[in-house]
Amino acid sequence: MNAPSYRTALASLMLGLAACTVGPNYEVPKDAMVNAPGAAGSLTDAHGAEVTEDAVPSNWWRLYNDPLLDSLIQDALRSNTDLRVAAANLQRAGFVTQEAAAQGGFSGGTSGALLRAQESAQAFLLTEKVPVLNEGDFGISVSYQIDLFGTIRRGVEAADANQQAVKAAADVARITVVADVVRSYVENCAAGDELAVAQHSLDLQSQSLTLTRRLREAGRANGPEVTRSQTQVATLAADIPRFQARKRLALYRLAMLTGRTPNDLPPAIGTCNKTPRIEQAIPVGDGATLLKRRPDIRESERKLAMATARIGVATGALYPTISIGASAGVTGIAEDLGEPSTARWNVGPMISWVFPTNGQRERVHEAEASSSAALAQFDGVVLNALRETESSLANYQADLARADALKAAQASARRSANEMHRFYLAGRESSLADLDAMRTLSTVDSQVAAADAQVAIDQVNLFLALGGGWE
């Protein structure tokens, strides 16, 4: 083979090696659960008119039309400690990616030394002692590491996928914080609503007790009837502290979530006594958009990409490290530095290859096993997302139907209690019948308030399961 053809063949070989990148090229596996036909189906088929296939709004909490809630969420997005941690983690991941990208390529350095030394004569094949001299050594070097097998590229790919996974984790933290703020606000207002219902029932029963005592004094009621009425008053009064405590706990959670002390919350929050509720069909989109929207799915998919790239990093350690370098400087007696006899330089390729590999092949298999585990986790996250969404939809549908049924019962119980009370005042019914009717109405009122609160919580849980708000 003549010289030109030899150089052409060598150049072709080098270009071919340069185009080679160790490890598998990442793509979402075709058999991954996210690609299953059933995963992208409709979310509305089995849930009636309570939901629609309209796109989930980014700022879904604004469907409540509550400026106070909007301000709380903005405060949480600015000050929540979990989000501050997530932001710091994302910043750190960005620096890790920059560090990986800075590997390889050009590097250089300088060195310098000026010392008084006694050199070994025999090192120079001399038998006489070399005199003590002032010596100098100054130089500069530069090298370029060739990523011939793509090891560094795989490292950058892994770091970039990790950064994207951390960003998705930050999105998870964000939608979780938003949902927690809305849930705590709903629980605060719902506790206020149930407290108001309980207080109203207590007031009515207290009025009934006062009336029963007057009737006893007039001879139209007896002692047991008064005792029964007193028992009902005490029973209703016992519920008041429970609702007050629930309201305080919700306020404490709101304070923590928004990064403030409980005393710093706006006073209007503490006086809320009407359960917030979205009075429209909930927009849920479909399964395909759900899988794209939920940040925990994106986080898991990026972790799979990172694990796949790390197979290439581990494989690349089996191959040599190749650099092209050059250095120049002066070395010699200090008084002669700068003379032609003290000059030195070199240029050429440098190859570093460690033998034996000391378990490196096993580290490749370890990376492959980690990739398989990441795929299993990815499938699990997808399945869990579908389970959470369908479960939230089912709970919302059931609780909404229960609330509607209780409201019908409430209207009936109110009519019955009003009629029974009129009959009791007219002497046509006993105080026991009046008390029973009032007790039934109080129970149903309490159940309706609790059912409304549960529907409101279900709505929050549904939007959380849908991954709404991360945009």
C-alpha positions, 0 to 999 in steps of 0.5 A: 500500500503506498503512502497516500492510500495508507494515509487515506485509510488511516483517516477513514478509520479515525473518522469512523471511530470518531463517529462511534459512540459507546452504549445504546442510543436512547429512545422510549421502549416500544413496549413501555406502558406509556405506549400501551393503547389503553393508556391514552383512552378517554377519561370521561366515558364512565363519569357522566356530565361531571367532567368534560374532555376540555383541556385542563387549565394551567391555573385551575384554581382560578375556577373558584373565582376567589381573589384571596385564594389566588393571593395565597397561591402566589405567596406559596409559589414565592416563599414555600420552603419545599419550592425553594429546595426544589429551585436549589436542586435544579440550580445544582443540576444545571451546574452538574450538566455544565461540569459534564460538558466541560470534560475533555476538549482543551486543557492546559497548565503552567509550571515553574520552579527555581531552586538550589540543588545538588544533582546526582552525578551518576544520573548523568553517568558521571563519577565526579560529584556535580557542584551545587547549582541554582536550577530553573524549570519553567514551562507551559503545556496544552492538550486536547482530549479526543472523545473518540468513543463518545464517553464524554458525550454519554456523560453529558447526555446523562447529566442533561437527562438528570437536569430535566428529571430534577426540573420535572421533580420541581414541577411535581413539588409545585403542583403539590404545593398548589394543591395543598394550599387549595386543599387547606383553604377548602378545609378551613372554609369547610370547617367554618361552614360546618361550624356555622351549621352546628352553631345554627342547630345549637341556637335552634335547639337552645330556643327549643329548650327555652320554649320547652321550659316555658311550656313546662311552667305552663303545664304543657310539658314535663320534666323528661321533655326538658331533660331530652331537650337539654341533652340535645343542646349538650350534644350539639355543643360538643361538636363546636370545639371539633370544628374550631380545631379543624379550622385552626389546623387548616390555618396553621397548614396555610401559614406553613405552606405560604412561608409565614407565621399563623398570625401573619395570615390575612384576617379574611381567611379566618372568617371564611365560612362558605365551602369553595366549590367549582360549580361546573363540569371539571375539564380533564382532557384525555389519557394521552394529554394526561401522560404528557402533562403529569410531571412525575411521568416526565421525571421518571422517563428522564431518569430512564434516559439518564440510566441508559446514557450511563451504560455508555459511560460505563462502557467507555471506561473499557476503552483508552483515553486519547489526547494530543498534547504539546509542551514547551519550556526552559530547564537548566542552570538558572543563570543560563535560562533563555539560552538555546541549550535550555529550551525544550518542547514536545508534541504528539498523541498520548494514550492512557489505557488501564489493564486489567479493567478491574470489574469494569465489565461488571459495572457495565452490566450494573448500569444495564440492570439499573436501566431495566429498573428505571424502565420498571419504575417508569411503567409503575409511575404511568400505571399509578398515574392512571390509577390515581386519575380514575380513582379520583374521578370515581370518588368525585362522581360518587361524592357528588351524587351523595351530596345531591341526594343529601340536599334532597333529604335536607329539603324534606327534613326542613319541611318536616321540622317546620311542620312538626314545630307548628303542630307542637306549638298548637298542641297537636304533637308532643315535644318528643316528636318536635325534638326528633324532627329537629334532631333529624334536620340538624343531622342532615344539615351537618351531613350536607355540609360535610358532603359539600366539603368532601366534594370540594376536596375531591375536586382538588384531588382530581386536579392534582391527579391530572397534573394541572398547574405545572405549566 
